[in-house]
Amino acid sequence: MKAPSFAYSKPQSLAEAFELATHPGAKILAGGQSLIPSLNMRLSAPEVLVDITGIGSLRGISVEQGVVRIGALTTHAQIERSPEIARHAPLLAQAVAHIAHPAIRNRGTLGGSIALADPAAEYPACLVALGATIVVAGKDGERLVPAEDFFKGLFEVDLRPGELVVAAEFHALLKEERSVFLELARRHGDYAIIGLAAHRGAETRFVYLGAGATPVFARRASEARTLDAAISVLHEDIDPPADLYNSSATKLHLAKVLLTRAWNTLTTSH
């Protein structure tokens, strides 16, 4: 199929992008790895496509005063190859290798993944696990939204009309902290059957992807003092939906398998 007709604009500044994004029927184009297929299948029919790929200020990775900042237009491949991410955010470094295939990672962006909020996506769960902040901006200024509050429902996020995701920020990994990302899929690059982003710092956070409409923070399991206790309460935290190939019970079992692996990794000494 071919995409429906739409107007196209490529702003060169955030101010111009904010203005265009307020137009009725406007849709933001970042990496386009989800939007373009949805256009071609006519699942999306914007009146105007706002291509923000020319805004250089939305690209890049920085680490300042213990805070990692990743611009919205930073690609998966750039995150995958970044020595700063490998050192200061190993959770993302592990997760990005699970995102589709190299061709997709060369074009897809952090901001696009966050704004789409696919429940099987890796970044949203990682950002919740890291206690990250999503930086959003519009004509009225900038807002800082905790990742845990940003993802509101199935493909629904805390973006007001005319706002864009600008960046994600989180604390760099401290020496005594540990992170691990685990995912199960039928084939590498497929959508996850179930995945787990785990981080142990001042608190432990086990956050699942593919277990609900949004990243699911398993609070009771995270607060458990032993692995057996965490496994025993996990069913109170998550009730993963069945899919075409796996029942809810199967996905819960796999979630426990990942929890066991993550727990053992986090409790192993450096």
Beta strands, then each sheet from edge to edge (+ up, - down):
strand 1: 7-9
strand 2: 26-29
strand 3: 48-51
strand 4: 61-64
strand 5: 67-71
strand 6: 133-138
strand 7: 141-146
strand 8: 151-153
strand 9: 156-157
strand 10: 164-171
strand 11: 178-184
strand 12: 194-200
strand 13: 204-209
strand 14: 216-217
sheet 1: 1+ 3+ 2+
sheet 2: 4+ 5- 10+ 6- 7+
sheet 3: 8+ 9-
sheet 4: 11+ 12- 13+ 14-
end
